[in-house]
Structures are given as C-alpha cells and as structure tokens.
Amino acid sequence: MIAARVDDLSYSFPDSANAVLRHVCWNVEPGSTTLVVGPSGSGKSTLLRCLNGLIPHFHGGRFGGNVVVLGANTRERSPRDFAHSVGVVFQDPESQFITDRVEDEIVFGMENLGFEPRAMRLRLEETLDLLGIHHLRGREVATLSGGERQRVAIAVALATRPELLVLDEPTSQLDPLAAHDVLAAVEHLNRDLGLTIVLSEHRLDRVLPFAGRIVEVARDVFRESDTQTALQAMADVPPLVALGRELGWDPLPVTIRDARRFVDASSSHPLTEPDPPATGDALLTVDGVSHRYGDATAVRDVSFTGRAGEVVALIGRNGSGKTTLLKLSMGLLRPTRGRVLHAGGDIARLPVHDIARDAGYVPQHPTTLLHQESVLEELAFGPRLRGIQTDASGLLARLGIAEHADRHPLDLSGGERQRAALAAIAISEPSILLLDEPTRGLPAADKRALARFVRDYASEGRLVIVATHDVEFVATAADRVLLLAEGELVADDRPASVLGGSLAFATQMNRLLGGRALTLDDALAALRPPIHAASNDVTPTA
C-alpha cells in the first residue's frame, strides 16, 4: 500500500485569490524518507498539512483533488481519525502544547487515543530516552527554551508510534548536537522500524544524508527526484554541495566523509587574517550579570561589551542562556546581580518603552510582535507613536518581502513573518538590534540577504547581537562570537577562533578542511589551484 497518494491536488486558503498548490500529483512510498524543499511561502507547510486532513477540515479554503493517506481519503476522514497513524510536528511547535508539564504533554495524546496505562508508561519512558529529554520530564513547558520545546513536540508525535511522521522544520530551533540526536532518533525509526517520514527543512546539511527523495515546491513547480538529481538542479544547496558543484565532484557529497575523497590537503592554503575588531563606541555593556528563574540560574556572571559597527553572535546549546541574555540586554528581564549599560547609562530604573527608543528586540516567535492588518501598517505603527515619518519600501525590498507589503502578517509563511517582524523593529533604526533565531524558517538565499542586512545595519554605527544555532550564518555575518554554556560565557573571540576550534559548532567547510576554511569562499580559495600570470616569453621554433 502507498503510504500517501496525492492526486491532482490544488488548494487556496480562504479569501485568497491565488492557489498555494496547483495540480500536485505525488506518491509517498512506505518506509521512505522524503525531503520537501522550496523558498519561503512556496507551499511546503501547506502540503504537509494536507497529509493528516488539517487541510481542508481545519483551515477551510478551496480544495481540489484527493489525498489518500494509509488507505483513507482525507476528504472523508477528520484529522482525529489520523491522530494514531500520522504524527505531525508543526513549524511552531509551541502552538501544539495543551498541558503544562512535559510528561503530561507526551501522555496526553495517548490518553485520548485510549492507550492502556501500562502501555502509556512504557511508551513514555522509551520516548524520553529516544530523544534524550528524560531530564525535562517534570519541567513546566513554559520554562523550556525554544529548542527544548521543539524536542518535546517531536516526542509527543513519536509517542503513539505513528506509521507516517510529518515534520515541518524539525531542527529550526535546535543546537547542532541536539539536531544530530533528534535526527539520529528519527533515522533509527525509519531504518529499523520502517517509519515513513516526510519532512521540510531549510538546514539541508542536517537532513540530506538520510533523504531518499527530494520534492521541490515553488510557484507552479512541483518536482520529485532522487537526491543526486535534485542537488544538481536546486538553486539553494548547503556549502558542501555548492563546493562539489563548483569543483566538478561526482557524485555530489552530502556528508563530510563523501567530500574527503576529493580533497587534496596539500593543495590548501591557510585562512586569510580576519579584519581587526571593531573600535567604535561602547553601545552595550553587560557587567557581571546574573539572572535566576526561581531556583535555576540561567545566566551567571556574564560580562562583555558590544561596540558600534559590530555584529556579535551568541551561540550555545539549547537552554544555555542566550535568550535570557538578550532579554536582559533589552530590559525585559532585570539582573539578579550586575548591571546592563546602554551607551554608558544604567538601564536598571528605566521603563522598557524608554529603553526601546535605543534598542530593538525581535523574539524567537515573531507572531508576538505582529498585530496590524498589513505588513505596511506594521512598519508604520512604531514610528507613528514617536511622530516619525518613514519610507518602508526600501527596507522591505532589502529583506525580500516587498511583494507582501499589503498582506496580513499572520497570512505569511514562517520565514516571511520572521523578516516582517525584523522590519517592524529595524524601521525605527535603534542603535542596538537584538535578534533571537532570525534565520528560523529561512532558505539559504534569504539567509544570505539577512547576513548582508545585519552587516550593513551595523556598518552605519550600530550594534547587532544575534542569538542563533546557525553556524553557517554566523561564519558569514558575525565579527565576533560569544559562546555560552550553562549560563556562563566560555568564549569571546573572532568566528575563526571560536567556530574553527569547536567540534559541535564548526561549519561544514571547517569540518572538511580544519583551520584552513570557514566559509564556502574560504574553501574555494584553498582548494582551487592558484592562477599564475601568463608568460610573455615566446619559445622559438626550430
């Protein structure tokens, strides 16, 4: 039996004149792993929601064609009928939670499906161990970091042991080690138990090694092929694949082990010296700051200074204190100990609305910022409160969302929403810009545009601090990297020093070439033979 069969599927959301999906035909083989790729807003999440009946039963709209999942037509069955056999993790996992505690959340679905108590207990323990979250079982969901919530959402989906697992950006908030652990668990279920997996993911380097088929979704394009064929044609690929295409490697590598067969280490050259550190004015000073949530210390005695002209990256494992440190820097949280200074002034007694004149914060979940009827109105809201006239068109174009200016922000895809929230804060040009996981939901081309934006923004005499797990973005955008571990600052240096010396946070090029490369451009410079000037000497013929 085909795991899922999609016949001539077309779909438009309510009140939308344009179809998101048009005449899609697709078969998902049982036991397969299929990766769905495409630009932001192309319909990837929409397609995934068709696989358990949420479309059309929950979202409504105009639905044409048929989707048959595990032998049942989604037109004739409700999403509840698929709850046992189809596990789904959404792009925003926090929207899926029902209960307050992690253990209760994992058990909740099994209770509703009528599992026996002994079976539920066994499944609970197995799932906690499988995803490495046993230590979170008693925690309140509200106290978890974004990445911890993502792992819990995946645990909830796996607890019922579905036959088909649908994952929408499953590693978007996970640090590299957590992402490896989660995907290894999913791969184990596919390989050893025959679980069918359909997933969408922008961080392709994490999922390509075990993707058997790739589906490309774009405007008026739906194309399925094997991994090698797809990688030859795709516009956005990971640095390792891009390197292979540039240098003519065949087959294209999807793992570091694949690529090592083509690398001649003797032909490589050392990294060029990085630019000197920024010497602009101190815009943010964090002086011996600590913060506690109840009995738990989230940030412990952290000190650093951020200067005008800098892009600073905060990295570290999930729960290491990155978001807490951003909120402390914005005044949304107040230190238990220590001080936070903006341009030399202590913000301890300032209300947040005064701090917001000089500092802007874009949270992990941008929906919390978006409340106007269109993107343009969203960008006009903040400046209007201050009596400022602004022109948003240039900013929207730089962030690649100009075509969505008149759309409601909540109708946008996750990546588009992320950029709309950034634009809504950046339009007021705060001197300190704090971004929490800004690459979440963004494909490679949009990440490159975002990297250019933050560097340009900082170059105009401002400070940008980015909390992220995306080390490839850090390598191209950041001047400096702060590494947090259990709330403590354990490294503060240039990207080449921090990322280059790390096993967990190394870029693909660094893992391939060690200290000789950090980015794709570095690797190309190291591996391509030097170009010598042509000689003007002419050898006479006999």
VMD Tcl script that draws the C-alpha trace (Angstrom):
set ca {
  {0.00 0.00 0.00}
  {1.23 3.51 -0.84}
  {1.79 5.50 2.36}
  {0.25 8.60 0.80}
  {-1.14 9.32 -2.65}
  {-1.78 12.89 -3.82}
  {-3.93 13.12 -6.96}
  {-4.30 16.45 -8.80}
  {-4.26 18.45 -5.54}
  {-4.96 22.18 -5.73}
  {-5.57 24.38 -2.71}
  {-6.33 28.04 -1.92}
  {-6.70 29.48 1.58}
  {-9.98 31.23 2.46}
  {-10.27 34.75 0.99}
  {-7.18 34.16 -1.17}
  {-7.45 34.59 -4.93}
  {-4.25 32.63 -5.62}
  {-3.77 28.89 -5.21}
  {-0.88 27.81 -3.00}
  {-0.72 24.37 -4.58}
  {-1.69 23.63 -8.18}
  {-2.39 20.18 -9.68}
  {0.07 18.31 -7.46}
  {0.49 14.57 -8.09}
  {2.77 12.63 -5.76}
  {3.19 9.19 -4.21}
  {4.92 8.60 -0.88}
  {6.34 5.09 -0.70}
  {6.08 3.21 2.61}
  {9.32 3.23 4.60}
  {10.73 6.15 2.60}
  {12.22 9.44 3.77}
  {11.18 12.38 1.61}
  {12.57 15.90 1.98}
  {10.34 18.79 0.85}
  {12.26 21.93 -0.15}
  {11.45 25.33 -1.61}
  {11.56 29.07 -0.88}
  {9.61 30.71 1.96}
  {5.92 30.88 1.13}
  {6.10 28.26 -1.62}
  {3.54 25.94 -0.02}
  {5.70 23.39 1.81}
  {3.83 23.67 5.12}
  {0.51 23.70 3.26}
  {1.40 20.44 1.51}
  {2.39 18.81 4.81}
  {-0.90 19.83 6.44}
  {-2.76 18.00 3.68}
  {-1.28 14.70 4.91}
  {-3.41 14.47 8.06}
  {-6.59 16.26 6.98}
  {-5.94 19.63 8.63}
  {-6.38 20.88 5.10}
  {-9.24 21.09 4.25}
  {-11.10 20.29 7.50}
  {-9.43 22.81 9.83}
  {-8.24 25.57 7.51}
  {-11.13 25.53 5.05}
  {-10.50 27.17 1.68}
  {-10.87 25.69 -1.80}
  {-9.63 22.10 -2.06}
  {-9.42 20.18 -5.33}
  {-8.25 16.64 -5.99}
  {-7.72 13.86 -3.46}
  {-5.20 12.96 -0.76}
  {-5.27 9.33 0.39}
  {-3.14 8.58 3.47}
  {-2.61 4.99 4.61}
  {-5.66 3.97 2.58}
  {-8.02 6.68 3.94}
  {-9.19 9.70 1.93}
  {-8.70 12.93 3.84}
  {-11.93 14.28 2.35}
  {-13.87 11.54 4.14}
  {-11.95 11.37 7.43}
  {-11.31 14.02 10.07}
  {-7.84 14.90 11.44}
  {-8.76 12.95 14.58}
  {-9.07 9.78 12.51}
  {-5.41 10.17 11.51}
  {-4.13 11.04 15.01}
  {-2.99 7.50 15.77}
  {-1.32 6.75 12.44}
  {0.07 10.18 11.39}
  {2.33 12.13 13.74}
  {2.77 15.82 12.92}
  {5.18 18.44 14.29}
  {4.43 21.96 13.12}
  {6.84 24.76 12.27}
  {5.79 26.48 15.53}
  {5.75 23.55 17.99}
  {4.68 25.78 20.88}
  {1.26 26.07 19.19}
  {0.71 22.32 19.71}
  {1.01 22.19 23.51}
  {-2.09 21.51 25.59}
  {-0.85 20.76 29.12}
  {1.59 22.46 31.48}
  {4.16 19.72 32.16}
  {6.37 17.84 29.70}
  {5.40 14.37 30.94}
  {1.70 15.20 30.82}
  {2.06 16.57 27.28}
  {3.64 13.37 25.99}
  {0.97 11.21 27.67}
  {-1.98 13.42 26.64}
  {-2.30 12.13 23.08}
  {-2.06 8.50 24.17}
  {-4.78 9.04 26.79}
  {-7.11 10.48 24.15}
  {-6.46 7.52 21.86}
  {-7.33 5.05 24.64}
  {-3.92 3.52 25.36}
  {-3.70 1.20 28.37}
  {-1.90 2.77 31.38}
  {0.94 0.20 31.29}
  {1.46 0.78 27.55}
  {1.47 4.55 28.09}
  {4.12 4.29 30.81}
  {6.35 2.14 28.59}
  {5.94 4.46 25.59}
  {6.64 7.50 27.77}
  {9.93 6.09 29.08}
  {11.03 4.89 25.63}
  {10.27 8.23 24.02}
  {12.02 10.28 26.70}
  {15.13 8.13 26.29}
  {14.95 8.07 22.49}
  {15.09 11.88 22.25}
  {17.37 12.43 25.23}
  {14.87 14.55 27.19}
  {14.46 12.41 30.30}
  {15.75 15.33 32.36}
  {12.89 17.53 31.14}
  {10.02 15.22 32.15}
  {8.99 17.21 35.24}
  {9.56 20.68 33.78}
  {6.84 23.20 33.05}
  {6.54 23.67 29.28}
  {6.53 27.45 29.75}
  {10.04 27.32 31.27}
  {11.63 25.44 28.34}
  {13.84 27.06 25.73}
  {12.67 27.09 22.11}
  {14.85 24.12 21.23}
  {13.71 22.11 24.26}
  {10.09 22.72 23.25}
  {10.86 21.51 19.76}
  {12.25 18.23 21.08}
  {9.22 17.77 23.32}
  {6.88 18.34 20.35}
  {8.72 15.64 18.39}
  {8.44 13.32 21.41}
  {4.68 13.89 21.51}
  {4.40 12.95 17.83}
  {6.51 9.81 18.26}
  {4.86 8.55 21.44}
  {1.91 6.96 19.60}
  {4.35 5.21 17.20}
  {2.69 6.52 14.02}
  {3.16 4.86 10.64}
  {3.78 8.24 8.97}
  {5.73 11.07 10.62}
  {5.36 14.58 9.18}
  {7.94 17.13 10.37}
  {7.88 20.84 9.45}
  {11.29 22.43 10.17}
  {12.06 19.93 12.97}
  {15.53 21.33 13.78}
  {14.91 25.07 13.29}
  {15.45 25.84 16.98}
  {17.91 23.08 17.87}
  {21.61 23.46 18.52}
  {23.83 21.28 16.30}
  {24.23 18.49 18.87}
  {20.52 18.36 19.71}
  {19.65 18.38 15.99}
  {22.02 15.46 15.41}
  {20.48 13.50 18.29}
  {16.89 14.11 17.18}
  {17.53 13.29 13.53}
  {19.52 10.20 14.51}
  {16.50 9.01 16.51}
  {14.17 9.66 13.58}
  {16.55 7.91 11.17}
  {16.68 4.92 13.54}
  {12.88 4.66 13.49}
  {12.91 4.81 9.70}
  {15.73 2.32 9.19}
  {14.89 -0.20 11.90}
  {11.10 0.08 12.22}
  {10.13 1.17 8.71}
  {8.56 4.50 9.79}
  {7.66 6.63 6.74}
  {8.95 10.19 7.07}
  {8.07 13.37 5.19}
  {9.89 16.47 6.37}
  {10.52 20.04 5.36}
  {13.81 21.60 6.43}
  {15.84 24.62 5.36}
  {19.05 23.42 7.05}
  {19.66 20.88 4.34}
  {23.10 19.83 5.57}
  {21.40 18.19 8.56}
  {18.90 16.07 6.62}
  {20.42 15.33 3.19}
  {22.44 12.32 4.42}
  {19.29 10.27 5.02}
  {16.84 11.77 2.50}
  {15.99 9.22 -0.17}
  {13.81 11.51 -2.30}
  {13.56 15.28 -2.66}
  {10.40 17.18 -3.59}
  {10.82 20.76 -4.80}
  {7.86 23.06 -4.28}
  {7.78 26.52 -5.84}
  {5.37 28.72 -7.74}
  {3.77 26.49 -10.40}
  {6.56 23.93 -9.89}
  {6.32 20.53 -8.24}
  {9.19 18.20 -8.98}
  {10.24 14.94 -7.30}
  {13.57 13.23 -7.92}
  {16.33 11.28 -6.22}
  {18.80 13.23 -4.09}
  {21.67 13.46 -6.60}
  {19.43 14.60 -9.46}
  {17.76 17.22 -7.27}
  {21.06 18.60 -5.97}
  {22.33 19.18 -9.49}
  {19.36 21.45 -10.26}
  {18.49 23.13 -6.93}
  {19.27 26.83 -6.54}
  {19.93 26.69 -2.79}
  {22.21 23.93 -1.51}
  {24.47 23.54 1.56}
  {28.08 24.77 1.30}
  {29.41 21.22 0.92}
  {27.20 20.55 -2.11}
  {27.96 24.00 -3.55}
  {31.68 23.24 -3.22}
  {31.22 19.95 -5.06}
  {29.33 21.66 -7.87}
  {31.98 24.37 -8.23}
  {34.81 21.84 -8.37}
  {33.01 19.25 -10.54}
  {32.84 16.45 -7.98}
  {30.71 13.45 -8.94}
  {28.71 12.24 -7.10}
  {27.99 15.41 -5.16}
  {28.91 14.99 -1.48}
  {26.19 15.17 1.18}
  {28.47 14.26 4.11}
  {31.99 15.25 5.10}
  {33.05 11.64 4.57}
  {31.81 11.82 0.96}
  {33.76 15.02 0.33}
  {37.05 13.82 1.82}
  {37.55 11.51 -1.17}
  {38.00 14.59 -3.38}
  {40.16 16.76 -1.13}
  {43.90 17.07 -1.60}
  {45.02 18.60 1.68}
  {48.43 19.51 0.27}
  {46.83 22.00 -2.15}
  {45.15 24.04 0.55}
  {46.18 27.43 1.91}
  {45.64 28.96 5.35}
  {42.75 31.30 6.10}
  {43.34 34.96 5.44}
  {43.70 37.11 8.54}
  {40.31 38.44 9.76}
  {39.56 42.13 9.95}
  {40.61 43.80 13.22}
  {37.97 44.04 15.99}
  {35.58 46.98 15.98}
  {36.81 50.03 17.91}
  {33.59 52.07 17.90}
  {31.82 53.48 20.93}
  {30.55 51.05 23.56}
  {26.79 50.82 22.95}
  {26.07 47.88 25.27}
  {27.96 46.88 28.40}
  {26.97 43.76 30.32}
  {28.83 43.92 33.63}
  {28.89 40.82 35.85}
  {25.26 39.99 35.08}
  {23.45 37.00 36.60}
  {19.79 36.02 36.42}
  {17.72 33.31 38.07}
  {14.32 31.79 37.29}
  {13.22 30.61 40.72}
  {15.94 28.24 41.92}
  {17.53 27.84 38.46}
  {20.38 30.10 37.36}
  {20.02 30.94 33.66}
  {22.90 33.45 33.33}
  {25.90 33.50 35.64}
  {28.37 36.41 35.98}
  {28.49 37.35 32.28}
  {30.48 40.39 31.14}
  {31.08 41.76 27.66}
  {30.97 45.00 25.69}
  {29.29 45.46 22.32}
  {30.56 48.30 20.13}
  {29.25 50.37 17.26}
  {29.96 48.65 13.95}
  {29.87 45.10 15.36}
  {27.76 42.06 14.57}
  {28.02 39.79 17.61}
  {26.73 36.20 17.55}
  {25.54 34.40 20.69}
  {25.83 30.63 20.34}
  {25.46 27.70 22.74}
  {23.34 24.65 23.38}
  {19.60 24.86 23.95}
  {18.97 26.26 27.42}
  {22.44 27.81 27.72}
  {21.05 31.31 28.44}
  {21.10 33.04 25.03}
  {17.51 34.28 25.04}
  {17.77 35.29 28.69}
  {20.87 37.36 27.93}
  {19.09 39.12 25.04}
  {16.13 39.94 27.28}
  {18.46 41.26 29.98}
  {20.16 43.43 27.35}
  {16.76 44.85 26.39}
  {15.50 45.38 29.93}
  {12.70 42.81 29.51}
  {14.36 40.97 32.40}
  {16.30 42.63 35.20}
  {19.58 41.17 36.53}
  {19.68 39.36 39.84}
  {23.23 40.72 40.06}
  {25.32 43.04 37.88}
  {24.48 45.92 35.54}
  {23.40 46.50 31.93}
  {24.52 49.80 30.39}
  {23.35 51.39 27.14}
  {25.91 53.92 25.86}
  {27.29 54.11 29.40}
  {23.94 54.63 31.15}
  {22.50 52.06 33.56}
  {19.06 50.89 32.37}
  {18.07 49.39 35.73}
  {15.44 52.02 36.53}
  {14.28 52.81 33.01}
  {10.90 51.52 31.80}
  {11.05 49.25 28.76}
  {9.31 51.79 26.49}
  {12.16 54.25 27.16}
  {14.81 51.56 26.56}
  {13.07 50.72 23.28}
  {14.00 54.12 21.85}
  {17.60 52.93 21.58}
  {17.25 49.14 21.48}
  {15.04 46.81 19.44}
  {14.35 43.15 20.16}
  {12.97 40.56 17.70}
  {12.00 37.41 19.64}
  {12.13 33.76 18.55}
  {8.39 33.83 17.94}
  {7.78 36.91 15.78}
  {3.99 36.48 15.88}
  {4.04 38.13 19.31}
  {5.10 41.41 17.63}
  {2.67 41.36 14.71}
  {-0.77 42.85 15.37}
  {-1.64 45.21 12.48}
  {-3.75 44.45 9.40}
  {-0.91 44.58 6.86}
  {2.86 44.47 6.76}
  {2.99 48.16 5.78}
  {0.79 49.12 8.71}
  {3.02 47.02 10.96}
  {6.06 49.04 9.90}
  {4.23 52.35 10.30}
  {2.97 51.60 13.82}
  {6.15 52.15 15.85}
  {7.34 55.31 14.07}
  {3.83 56.78 14.25}
  {3.87 56.50 18.05}
  {7.03 58.60 18.02}
  {5.75 61.10 15.48}
  {8.23 59.93 12.81}
  {7.55 59.62 9.09}
  {9.30 56.70 7.40}
  {9.51 55.07 3.97}
  {9.28 51.30 4.36}
  {9.66 50.30 0.71}
  {13.45 50.18 0.68}
  {13.65 48.17 3.90}
  {11.08 45.64 2.70}
  {12.99 45.24 -0.56}
  {16.28 44.65 1.27}
  {14.62 41.91 3.31}
  {12.95 40.35 0.26}
  {9.32 40.83 1.32}
  {8.29 43.93 -0.69}
  {5.69 41.89 -2.59}
  {3.92 41.14 0.71}
  {3.54 44.77 1.85}
  {-0.26 44.71 1.67}
  {-0.76 41.23 3.13}
  {-1.81 40.47 6.69}
  {1.34 39.47 8.64}
  {-0.28 36.32 10.01}
  {-1.01 35.10 6.48}
  {2.72 34.95 5.73}
  {4.93 31.87 5.96}
  {7.15 31.40 9.00}
  {10.24 32.82 7.27}
  {8.33 35.77 5.82}
  {6.83 36.53 9.24}
  {10.33 36.47 10.73}
  {11.51 39.13 8.26}
  {8.34 41.22 8.70}
  {8.95 41.35 12.46}
  {12.58 42.33 11.88}
  {11.48 45.10 9.52}
  {8.93 46.37 12.06}
  {11.72 46.83 14.62}
  {14.51 47.98 12.28}
  {12.34 50.69 10.65}
  {12.92 52.87 13.75}
  {16.71 52.37 13.43}
  {17.55 51.52 17.06}
  {21.26 51.75 17.82}
  {21.17 48.25 19.37}
  {19.37 45.49 17.44}
  {18.83 42.18 19.27}
  {17.72 39.19 17.16}
  {16.71 35.80 18.55}
  {16.98 32.96 15.97}
  {16.41 35.26 12.98}
  {17.24 32.55 10.40}
  {14.42 30.29 11.57}
  {12.36 29.30 8.54}
  {14.71 30.93 6.03}
  {16.20 29.18 2.98}
  {19.83 29.79 2.03}
  {19.19 32.73 -0.32}
  {17.17 34.59 2.33}
  {19.88 33.90 4.93}
  {22.47 35.48 2.65}
  {20.23 38.54 2.26}
  {19.79 38.70 6.04}
  {23.56 38.46 6.57}
  {24.08 41.41 4.21}
  {21.35 43.35 6.01}
  {22.78 42.94 9.51}
  {26.31 43.77 8.35}
  {25.09 46.89 6.56}
  {22.99 47.85 9.58}
  {25.98 47.56 11.91}
  {28.30 49.39 9.49}
  {26.19 52.51 9.95}
  {27.45 52.88 13.52}
  {25.09 50.44 15.25}
  {25.39 47.17 17.18}
  {23.67 43.92 16.17}
  {23.56 40.93 18.52}
  {22.22 37.66 17.08}
  {21.37 34.57 19.13}
  {21.44 31.62 16.75}
  {22.25 27.95 16.24}
  {23.02 28.53 12.56}
  {26.82 28.40 12.42}
  {26.91 28.90 8.65}
  {25.09 32.22 9.15}
  {27.47 33.14 11.98}
  {30.50 32.48 9.76}
  {29.28 34.88 7.06}
  {27.61 37.59 9.19}
  {29.40 37.91 12.55}
  {32.54 39.83 13.52}
  {32.66 38.19 16.93}
  {31.23 35.12 18.67}
  {30.21 34.67 22.31}
  {29.79 31.03 23.35}
  {27.54 30.34 26.37}
  {27.44 27.11 28.35}
  {25.05 26.63 31.28}
  {24.69 30.39 31.60}
  {28.41 31.17 31.62}
  {30.44 32.92 28.95}
  {33.14 30.43 27.96}
  {34.48 32.00 24.76}
  {34.60 35.50 23.25}
  {36.63 35.78 20.05}
  {36.60 36.03 16.27}
  {34.46 33.47 14.38}
  {37.51 31.64 13.01}
  {38.80 31.08 16.55}
  {35.53 30.02 18.21}
  {33.93 28.04 15.37}
  {37.21 26.75 13.98}
  {38.20 25.19 17.30}
  {34.79 23.63 18.01}
  {33.54 20.13 17.32}
  {29.88 20.96 17.94}
  {29.71 24.40 16.32}
  {32.04 24.01 13.34}
  {30.86 24.93 9.83}
  {30.82 22.32 7.05}
  {33.93 23.82 5.43}
  {35.77 23.85 8.74}
  {34.93 20.19 9.36}
  {36.20 19.38 5.88}
  {39.40 21.46 5.90}
  {40.07 22.21 9.55}
  {41.52 25.63 10.28}
  {42.04 26.36 6.59}
  {38.42 27.29 5.81}
  {35.28 28.60 7.48}
  {33.03 29.57 4.57}
  {32.49 28.35 1.01}
  {34.62 31.21 -0.35}
  {37.45 30.20 2.02}
  {37.27 26.60 0.81}
  {37.26 27.56 -2.86}
  {40.30 29.75 -2.31}
  {42.04 26.88 -0.52}
  {41.25 24.11 -2.99}
  {41.43 25.81 -6.37}
  {44.92 25.89 -7.86}
  {46.48 29.37 -7.87}
  {46.09 31.32 -11.09}
  {49.51 32.34 -12.45}
  {50.01 35.21 -14.86}
  {50.54 34.10 -18.43}
  {54.15 34.35 -19.57}
  {55.08 36.80 -22.35}
  {58.11 34.74 -23.33}
  {57.91 33.05 -26.74}
  {59.91 29.92 -27.34}
  {61.29 29.97 -30.89}
  {60.53 27.03 -33.09}
  {63.30 25.03 -34.68}
}
mol new
graphics top color blue
foreach p $ca { graphics top sphere $p radius 0.5 }
foreach p [lrange $ca 0 end-1] q [lrange $ca 1 end] { graphics top cylinder $p $q radius 0.2 }
display resetview
